[in-house]
Amino acid sequence: MSAAIALHNVSAAYQRPVLIDIDLEVGNEVVAVVGRSGTGKTTLLRIIAGLVQPTSGTVDLLGVAPAVARRRKRIGFVAQDARLHPWRTVRENVTLPLEVNRSARTNGHVSPDEWVARMGLTDAIDSYPHQLSGGMRQRVALARSLVIDPEVLLMDEPLASLDELTREDLRDELLRLWESRTRSVVYVTHDIEEAVLLADRVVVIGGTRPARIRGEVPISLARPRTKREPRFYDLVQEVREHLE
């Protein structure tokens, strides 16, 4: 498996060290990153996206520097907060990346309206963010990230603020999207069960700051998965042991 994302000996610091000696490669798969609050999960994701410069080490994204991949619109980024523009409708929010990046207009194979439809939001296409539920706003944010047809999708706890039923629906939608067009996905979450439900591998970061990779758990369960799988909670416990 060739690596779309490759981090070698990466360390990062703000006023003090946050991450140290991170080695991580991601191919065409879903990799979940779990860890306690404050361990640097978001920093790791922002390093991959080229939004934070590491203090040492190298980061390669699709054969180029992350900043170059970002400028070429090869990266989609979904945050915990949908961050929609309140003065724009659903259609206008989803279309925004194509308006500000003319080169991206020819990259995608799916129109903004079709992405809205895939998210089950056609009836709300002319609605404004304040008229939507939290789950609907997050669907808009996901459609906005996918409209440029990114090869790498980075997700920072995108379902954390949603109720459990909405989270289940969006987890299923994420997997359907990944299976329809395989991408390299890095999914940050604090929810171990969610990580096991979604990922091909779970990477655990933690320890006394600066944090490092504590372990990795391959998830060999067939999809679609449920918590009733015989080995599901064994895998959850294996991830938890790396955290402890």
Summary of the structure (lengths in Angstrom):
residues: 244
radius of gyration: 17.7
end to end distance: 30.3
largest distance: 49.1
contacts: 772
relative contact order: 0.19
helix: 38%
strand: 24%
